[in-house]
Amino acid sequence: MVPFGGWDMPLEYTGTIEEHLACRSDAVMFDVSHLGTVRLTGPSAFDVLQAAFTNDLGKIGPGRAQYTHLLDDADGSVLDDIIVWWHPGDDPVFDVMPNASNTSRVTDAIGGIDITSTRAVIAVQGPNARERVGTVFPEAAAAGRFKVTRCTWNGQPVVAAGTGYTGEPGIELAVPSEVAASLWADLAAAGIRPAGLGARDTLRLEAGLPLHGHELGPGITPLQAGLSWVVAFDKPEFRGRSALIDERERGVHRRLRGIATEGRRPPRSGCAVYCDDSEVGGVSSGNYSPVLEHGIALAFVRPDVAIGAAVEVDVRGTRLAGTVVPLPFV
């Protein structure tokens, strides 16, 4: 167990690499109850979220989920990256899912009710996730990719969404705290093995997915992180819009790229990146890829460092040879 965002989190159960490969080949489950849940209801909820977040909820509808950002209004940097679950039904109900330590920041921006302490969230991920959940909880297993459904478990209300953070198909289950342990036990009995924070990080890195505090955070905008698709510039207003328009017009000064390094030694966050003996940026996240069996990294580098470029990553004085590659790695 390790501290993470004010929570005690399981780093591993049987081993990070073993859990990682189980997710890629079968199905695992993560306890991600550290994620926040801020619930907004009522006729004004849609407009509040539209004005606060970068993406356009008008592109989806009830029973769908959407990835979005909350920006600093001054410089357009990402205060948090968020999933919004729009419940099915005629009455507007939105569950806004911020990162572990950012829930109060989100409630300051949008209001709503923080229901984090009332529920647990179990993320089942992997190519066989839906099939295995279906043997235990078929109503939840029916939630398609980025779809949201409401169902019941042992008489308690559950919200299920076809979302996740591994690059694999999967389902996330928001279940009342008092029945979470029984659902976890039944999922384990169905052959879904538990996985910890270590595998969650290596899986999202292989999938090229950003982590707040590394690829997103103070001074980092969606445009620098290669996430312009999250920004609905055609919306008349949202926090940080003017700053992003200014940056788009002048061009970003750095860009997030993927780097594949040679050998098993992993690059790490903070390592300098060199191209033609000139320092061109730094690693934001790095690790060993259990699937590819070599090092991989996300790095912010000069915009002129293109895919295919030969680079070196300085790991404690040792230069690891690498290549800039397309994302995702896996």
C-alpha positions as CSV (number, residue, x, y, z in Angstrom):
1,M,0.0,0.0,0.0
2,V,1.3,3.5,-0.9
3,P,0.0,7.1,-0.4
4,F,-1.6,8.6,-3.5
5,G,-3.5,11.8,-3.6
6,G,-4.4,11.6,0.0
7,W,-5.5,8.0,-0.2
8,D,-3.9,4.7,0.7
9,M,-3.7,2.8,-2.6
10,P,-2.7,-0.8,-3.5
11,L,0.6,-0.6,-5.5
12,E,0.5,-4.3,-6.4
13,Y,-1.2,-7.6,-5.4
14,T,1.0,-10.3,-7.0
15,G,3.3,-8.1,-9.1
16,T,3.0,-5.2,-11.5
17,I,4.2,-7.0,-14.6
18,E,2.0,-10.0,-13.9
19,E,-1.0,-7.8,-13.4
20,H,-0.2,-5.7,-16.4
21,L,0.0,-8.7,-18.7
22,A,-3.2,-10.2,-17.3
23,C,-5.0,-7.0,-18.2
24,R,-3.7,-7.1,-21.8
25,S,-4.6,-10.8,-22.2
26,D,-7.7,-11.4,-20.0
27,A,-9.3,-9.1,-17.4
28,V,-8.3,-7.4,-14.1
29,M,-10.0,-5.1,-11.7
30,F,-8.7,-1.9,-10.1
31,D,-10.1,-0.2,-7.0
32,V,-10.3,3.4,-8.2
33,S,-12.4,4.8,-5.4
34,H,-9.9,7.6,-5.1
35,L,-11.5,9.2,-8.1
36,G,-13.9,11.9,-7.2
37,T,-17.6,12.0,-8.0
38,V,-19.4,15.3,-8.1
39,R,-23.1,15.0,-9.0
40,L,-25.0,17.8,-10.7
41,T,-28.7,17.7,-11.3
42,G,-31.5,19.9,-12.6
43,P,-32.2,22.0,-15.6
44,S,-29.1,24.3,-15.2
45,A,-26.6,21.5,-14.9
46,F,-25.9,21.2,-18.7
47,D,-25.2,24.9,-19.0
48,V,-22.9,25.0,-16.0
49,L,-20.8,22.2,-17.4
50,Q,-20.7,23.6,-20.9
51,A,-19.4,26.9,-19.5
52,A,-16.7,25.3,-17.3
53,F,-15.3,22.5,-19.4
54,T,-13.5,22.4,-22.8
55,N,-15.4,19.6,-24.5
56,D,-18.9,20.0,-25.9
57,L,-21.6,18.0,-24.1
58,G,-23.9,18.8,-27.0
59,K,-22.0,16.2,-29.1
60,I,-23.4,13.4,-26.8
61,G,-26.6,12.9,-24.8
62,P,-28.1,11.0,-21.9
63,G,-26.6,7.6,-21.4
64,R,-23.1,8.7,-22.7
65,A,-19.7,9.6,-21.2
66,Q,-17.2,12.2,-22.3
67,Y,-13.6,13.1,-21.6
68,T,-13.0,16.8,-20.9
69,H,-10.7,19.4,-19.2
70,L,-11.1,22.1,-16.6
71,L,-8.7,24.9,-17.5
72,D,-7.0,27.8,-15.7
73,D,-8.7,30.8,-17.1
74,A,-5.5,32.8,-17.2
75,D,-3.1,30.6,-19.2
76,G,-5.3,27.7,-20.4
77,S,-3.3,25.1,-18.5
78,V,-5.2,22.0,-17.3
79,L,-6.4,22.2,-13.7
80,D,-7.8,18.7,-14.1
81,D,-8.8,16.1,-16.7
82,I,-12.2,14.7,-16.1
83,I,-14.8,12.1,-17.3
84,V,-18.4,13.2,-17.3
85,W,-21.0,10.4,-17.0
86,W,-24.4,11.6,-18.3
87,H,-27.0,9.3,-16.7
88,P,-29.7,7.9,-19.0
89,G,-33.2,9.3,-18.6
90,D,-35.1,12.6,-19.0
91,D,-34.1,14.2,-15.7
92,P,-30.6,15.7,-16.1
93,V,-28.1,13.9,-13.9
94,F,-24.3,14.2,-14.4
95,D,-21.5,12.5,-12.5
96,V,-18.3,14.5,-12.9
97,M,-15.2,12.3,-12.2
98,P,-12.1,14.4,-11.2
99,N,-8.7,13.1,-10.2
100,A,-7.9,12.0,-6.7
101,S,-6.7,15.3,-5.2
102,N,-8.8,17.7,-7.4
103,T,-12.3,17.2,-6.3
104,S,-12.6,20.4,-4.3
105,R,-11.1,22.3,-7.2
106,V,-13.8,21.0,-9.4
107,T,-16.6,21.7,-6.9
108,D,-15.3,25.2,-6.6
109,A,-15.8,25.6,-10.4
110,I,-19.1,23.9,-11.0
111,G,-20.8,23.4,-7.6
112,G,-22.7,20.2,-7.2
113,I,-22.7,17.6,-4.5
114,D,-19.5,15.6,-3.6
115,I,-20.7,12.0,-3.3
116,T,-17.2,10.4,-3.3
117,S,-17.5,9.0,0.2
118,T,-20.8,7.2,-0.5
119,R,-19.5,4.9,-3.2
120,A,-16.6,2.7,-4.4
121,V,-15.5,2.6,-8.1
122,I,-14.3,-0.7,-9.5
123,A,-12.7,-0.6,-13.0
124,V,-12.7,-3.9,-14.8
125,Q,-10.4,-3.8,-17.8
126,G,-9.1,-6.2,-20.4
127,P,-10.2,-8.0,-23.6
128,N,-12.4,-10.4,-21.6
129,A,-13.7,-7.8,-19.1
130,R,-17.2,-7.6,-20.5
131,E,-17.6,-11.4,-20.8
132,R,-16.4,-12.0,-17.3
133,V,-18.5,-9.2,-15.7
134,G,-21.5,-10.7,-17.7
135,T,-21.3,-13.9,-15.7
136,V,-21.8,-11.9,-12.5
137,F,-23.6,-8.7,-13.4
138,P,-25.0,-8.9,-16.9
139,E,-26.9,-5.5,-16.6
140,A,-23.6,-3.7,-16.0
141,A,-21.7,-5.7,-18.7
142,A,-24.2,-4.4,-21.3
143,A,-22.7,-0.8,-21.0
144,G,-21.0,-0.2,-24.3
145,R,-17.9,1.9,-25.0
146,F,-18.4,5.4,-23.5
147,K,-22.0,4.5,-22.7
148,V,-23.6,4.9,-19.2
149,T,-26.3,2.7,-17.7
150,R,-28.1,2.5,-14.3
151,C,-28.8,-0.9,-12.7
152,T,-28.9,-2.5,-9.3
153,W,-26.7,-4.9,-7.3
154,N,-28.1,-6.6,-4.3
155,G,-31.0,-4.1,-4.3
156,Q,-28.6,-1.1,-4.4
157,P,-28.3,1.4,-7.3
158,V,-25.2,1.1,-9.5
159,V,-23.9,3.3,-12.3
160,A,-21.9,1.5,-14.9
161,A,-19.9,3.1,-17.7
162,G,-17.9,1.7,-20.6
163,T,-14.8,3.7,-19.7
164,G,-11.3,3.1,-18.4
165,Y,-7.7,4.0,-18.4
166,T,-5.7,1.1,-19.8
167,G,-6.3,1.1,-23.6
168,E,-8.3,-2.1,-23.2
169,P,-12.1,-2.4,-23.3
170,G,-13.7,-2.4,-19.9
171,I,-16.4,-1.2,-17.5
172,E,-16.3,1.0,-14.5
173,L,-18.8,0.4,-11.7
174,A,-19.8,3.0,-9.2
175,V,-21.4,1.0,-6.4
176,P,-22.6,2.0,-3.0
177,S,-19.9,1.5,-0.4
178,E,-21.9,-1.0,1.7
179,V,-22.1,-3.6,-1.1
180,A,-18.8,-2.9,-2.8
181,A,-16.9,-5.6,-1.1
182,S,-19.4,-8.3,-2.0
183,L,-19.3,-7.2,-5.7
184,W,-15.5,-7.3,-5.6
185,A,-15.5,-10.8,-4.2
186,D,-18.0,-12.0,-6.8
187,L,-15.9,-10.5,-9.6
188,A,-12.8,-12.2,-8.2
189,A,-14.7,-15.5,-8.1
190,A,-15.5,-15.0,-11.8
191,G,-11.7,-15.0,-12.6
192,I,-11.1,-11.3,-12.6
193,R,-7.8,-10.8,-10.8
194,P,-7.1,-7.6,-8.8
195,A,-4.4,-5.1,-10.1
196,G,-2.8,-2.2,-8.4
197,L,-1.5,1.3,-9.0
198,G,1.8,0.0,-10.6
199,A,0.0,-1.8,-13.4
200,R,-2.5,1.0,-13.8
201,D,0.4,3.4,-14.6
202,T,2.3,1.1,-17.0
203,L,-0.9,0.2,-18.8
204,R,-1.9,3.9,-19.3
205,L,1.7,4.7,-20.4
206,E,1.7,2.0,-23.1
207,A,-1.7,3.4,-24.2
208,G,-0.2,6.9,-24.4
209,L,-2.7,8.3,-21.9
210,P,-1.9,11.4,-19.9
211,L,-1.5,11.5,-16.1
212,H,-2.4,14.7,-14.2
213,G,0.8,16.0,-12.6
214,H,2.9,14.6,-15.5
215,E,1.4,15.2,-18.9
216,L,-1.2,17.7,-17.6
217,G,-1.1,20.3,-14.9
218,P,0.3,23.8,-14.2
219,G,1.7,25.4,-17.3
220,I,0.6,22.5,-19.6
221,T,-2.2,23.2,-22.0
222,P,-4.3,20.7,-24.0
223,L,-2.6,21.9,-27.2
224,Q,0.9,21.1,-25.8
225,A,-0.3,17.7,-24.7
226,G,-1.7,16.8,-28.1
227,L,-5.2,16.9,-26.9
228,S,-6.8,19.6,-29.0
229,W,-9.6,17.2,-29.9
230,V,-10.8,17.7,-26.3
231,V,-11.3,21.4,-27.0
232,A,-14.6,22.6,-28.6
233,F,-13.3,25.9,-30.0
234,D,-16.7,26.5,-31.6
235,K,-18.4,26.8,-28.2
236,P,-19.0,30.5,-27.5
237,E,-17.3,30.4,-24.1
238,F,-15.6,28.2,-21.6
239,R,-12.8,28.7,-19.0
240,G,-9.5,29.3,-20.6
241,R,-10.8,29.6,-24.2
242,S,-9.1,33.0,-24.9
243,A,-5.7,31.7,-23.7
244,L,-6.0,28.6,-25.9
245,I,-7.0,30.7,-29.0
246,D,-3.9,32.9,-28.4
247,E,-1.7,29.8,-28.1
248,R,-3.2,28.2,-31.2
249,E,-2.5,31.3,-33.2
250,R,1.1,31.7,-32.1
251,G,1.9,28.0,-32.0
252,V,2.9,25.8,-29.1
253,H,6.5,26.0,-27.8
254,R,6.6,22.3,-27.0
255,R,4.7,19.1,-27.9
256,L,4.1,15.8,-26.2
257,R,5.8,12.9,-28.0
258,G,6.3,9.2,-27.5
259,I,9.8,7.8,-27.2
260,A,10.8,4.2,-27.5
261,T,14.2,3.5,-26.0
262,E,16.5,0.5,-26.6
263,G,17.0,-2.1,-23.8
264,R,15.2,-2.8,-20.7
265,R,16.4,0.1,-18.6
266,P,13.5,2.5,-18.2
267,P,13.6,6.2,-18.8
268,R,12.1,8.2,-15.9
269,S,10.2,11.4,-15.3
270,G,12.6,14.4,-15.3
271,C,15.2,12.9,-17.6
272,A,16.5,15.2,-20.3
273,V,16.0,14.4,-24.0
274,Y,18.7,15.2,-26.6
275,C,18.6,15.3,-30.3
276,D,21.9,15.9,-32.3
277,D,23.6,16.6,-28.9
278,S,21.2,19.5,-28.2
279,E,18.8,19.3,-25.3
280,V,15.3,19.4,-26.8
281,G,13.0,18.6,-23.8
282,G,12.3,16.3,-20.9
283,V,10.5,13.1,-20.0
284,S,7.2,13.5,-18.3
285,S,6.5,9.8,-17.7
286,G,8.8,6.8,-18.4
287,N,8.8,3.1,-17.6
288,Y,9.5,-0.4,-18.8
289,S,6.9,-1.7,-21.2
290,P,5.9,-5.3,-20.3
291,V,4.4,-5.9,-23.7
292,L,7.2,-4.4,-25.8
293,E,10.0,-5.4,-23.4
294,H,11.9,-2.2,-23.7
295,G,11.7,1.3,-22.2
296,I,9.0,3.8,-23.3
297,A,8.5,7.5,-22.4
298,L,6.2,10.4,-22.9
299,A,8.2,13.6,-23.2
300,F,7.6,17.3,-23.9
301,V,10.0,18.3,-26.7
302,R,10.5,21.1,-29.2
303,P,7.8,21.1,-31.8
304,D,10.4,20.5,-34.6
305,V,11.3,17.1,-33.1
306,A,9.2,14.9,-35.5
307,I,8.1,11.3,-35.4
308,G,11.0,9.1,-36.6
309,A,13.7,11.4,-35.1
310,A,16.6,9.7,-33.3
311,V,17.0,10.9,-29.7
312,E,18.8,10.1,-26.5
313,V,17.4,10.1,-23.0
314,D,19.8,10.9,-20.2
315,V,19.2,8.5,-17.2
316,R,21.6,9.4,-14.4
317,G,24.4,10.2,-16.8
318,T,23.8,7.2,-19.2
319,R,22.4,8.1,-22.6
320,L,19.7,5.7,-23.7
321,A,19.3,5.6,-27.5
322,G,15.7,6.1,-28.6
323,T,13.3,7.0,-31.4
324,V,10.3,9.3,-31.5
325,V,7.3,7.0,-32.3
326,P,3.6,7.5,-32.8
327,L,1.2,7.0,-29.9
328,P,-0.1,4.8,-28.5
329,F,2.9,2.5,-27.9
330,V,0.5,-0.5,-27.6
